[in-house]
């Protein structure tokens, strides 16, 4: 399974001027808006399935298309800087 690796051009950071925040349901992100953002930010063709793999300090999801499977990690607001997230993804 491949990781969805962020870069500075597609890494949304907490910024009030950046637009709406994804809605949450019971402190876990709502699935449809999350998949829409994944498709927009990473250019995936219709991510179709998803599964919450783990939810502790950060949420980890499996996202699958018809041809690939990915791991997506969603951080808490202001938990890491963009450079720290990119560094961790490169490990």
Secondary structure, 3 states (H helix, E strand, C coil): CEECCCCCCCCCCCCHHHCCCCCEECCEECHHHHHHHHHHHHCCCCCCEEEEEEECCCEEEEEECCCCEEEEEECCCCCCCHHHHHHHHCC
